[in-house]
Amino acid sequence: MSGVQHHLLLCATPTKALCGDPAIGTASWNRLKQLVRELGLEEPGRPQGVVLRTKADCLRVCCDGPVLLIWPEGLTYGGVTPERIERIVQEHVVGGVPIEEWIVRRTPFSRPLPPG
């Protein structure tokens, strides 16, 4: 395995829906799973590394939900819908170009990670 390229955390089914519609979160999660599989992003032999995905209850952003946090960049996208998921995966995860107008928070690592 080449390592991990990205880890995508989606606040998809919050127990307390304070920031977004749980139905949109569920639909966004289903689309994310489908895209990651279709594009082969979770294949262990992928030269760029695998893309991990995690469904979260709450990412403590509490605005413009559902939200999607992408590591290692520490960028959080707001207003995530199945349609936006497609663009985020294609443009940011695969293409390396974040979609600035949808970013609601930046949480970069405070120090570099030690070599693995």
C-alpha positions as CSV (number, residue, x, y, z in Angstrom):
1,M,0.0,0.0,0.0
2,S,1.2,3.5,-0.9
3,G,-0.2,5.2,2.2
4,V,-3.1,7.5,2.6
5,Q,-3.7,10.4,0.3
6,H,-6.7,11.9,1.9
7,H,-9.1,11.2,4.8
8,L,-12.7,12.5,4.2
9,L,-14.9,12.9,7.2
10,L,-18.5,13.7,6.5
11,C,-20.9,14.9,9.2
12,A,-23.7,12.9,7.7
13,T,-26.1,11.7,10.3
14,P,-26.0,13.9,13.4
15,T,-27.9,12.8,16.4
16,K,-28.8,16.4,17.1
17,A,-29.4,18.1,13.7
18,L,-28.1,21.6,14.7
19,C,-26.4,22.5,11.4
20,G,-28.0,20.5,8.6
21,D,-30.7,18.2,7.3
22,P,-29.9,14.6,8.2
23,A,-31.6,13.4,4.9
24,I,-29.2,15.5,2.8
25,G,-26.3,14.1,5.0
26,T,-27.4,10.6,4.3
27,A,-27.7,11.2,0.6
28,S,-24.3,12.9,0.5
29,W,-22.7,9.9,2.4
30,N,-24.2,7.5,0.0
31,R,-22.8,9.5,-3.0
32,L,-19.4,9.8,-1.4
33,K,-19.2,6.0,-0.8
34,Q,-20.3,5.4,-4.4
35,L,-17.8,7.8,-5.9
36,V,-14.8,6.5,-3.9
37,R,-15.6,3.0,-5.0
38,E,-16.3,3.9,-8.7
39,L,-13.1,5.9,-9.0
40,G,-11.0,3.2,-7.3
41,L,-9.8,5.7,-4.7
42,E,-9.8,3.0,-2.0
43,E,-7.7,0.5,-3.9
44,P,-4.6,-0.5,-1.8
45,G,-2.3,-0.4,-4.9
46,R,-3.3,3.2,-5.9
47,P,0.0,5.0,-6.5
48,Q,-1.2,8.3,-4.9
49,G,-2.4,6.4,-1.8
50,V,-5.8,5.4,-0.7
51,V,-8.7,7.8,0.1
52,L,-10.3,6.9,3.4
53,R,-13.8,8.0,4.3
54,T,-15.5,8.2,7.7
55,K,-19.1,9.0,8.5
56,A,-19.1,11.3,11.6
57,D,-21.9,12.3,14.0
58,C,-20.5,15.8,14.5
59,L,-17.4,17.7,13.4
60,R,-18.1,20.7,15.7
61,V,-18.4,23.2,12.9
62,C,-22.2,23.7,13.4
63,C,-22.8,25.9,10.4
64,D,-23.7,25.2,6.8
65,G,-24.1,21.5,7.3
66,P,-23.7,18.8,6.3
67,V,-19.9,19.5,6.3
68,L,-17.0,17.6,4.9
69,L,-13.5,17.8,6.5
70,I,-10.6,16.8,4.3
71,W,-7.3,15.8,5.8
72,P,-4.4,16.4,5.6
73,E,-5.3,19.9,4.3
74,G,-7.7,20.6,7.2
75,L,-10.3,22.1,4.9
76,T,-14.0,21.9,5.8
77,Y,-16.6,22.3,3.1
78,G,-20.1,23.5,4.0
79,G,-23.5,22.9,2.4
80,V,-22.4,19.5,1.2
81,T,-25.0,17.8,-1.1
82,P,-24.6,14.8,-3.3
83,E,-23.9,17.1,-6.2
84,R,-21.3,19.1,-4.3
85,I,-19.7,15.8,-3.2
86,E,-19.1,14.9,-6.8
87,R,-17.3,18.2,-7.6
88,I,-15.3,18.1,-4.4
89,V,-14.1,14.6,-5.0
90,Q,-13.3,15.2,-8.7
91,E,-11.7,18.7,-8.3
92,H,-10.1,18.6,-4.8
93,V,-9.4,15.0,-4.0
94,V,-8.5,13.7,-7.5
95,G,-7.5,17.0,-9.1
96,G,-5.8,18.7,-6.2
97,V,-7.7,22.0,-6.5
98,P,-9.9,23.0,-3.5
99,I,-13.2,24.7,-4.3
100,E,-12.6,27.9,-2.4
101,E,-16.1,29.3,-2.4
102,W,-17.5,26.3,-0.5
103,I,-14.8,26.2,2.3
104,V,-16.2,27.3,5.7
105,R,-13.2,26.5,7.9
106,R,-9.5,25.9,7.6
107,T,-7.8,23.8,10.3
108,P,-4.3,23.0,9.2
109,F,-1.9,20.9,11.3
110,S,0.0,23.2,13.7
111,R,3.2,21.4,13.0
112,P,4.5,19.0,10.4
113,L,3.8,15.3,10.8
114,P,6.8,13.2,11.6
115,P,8.0,11.0,8.7
116,G,6.1,7.7,8.6
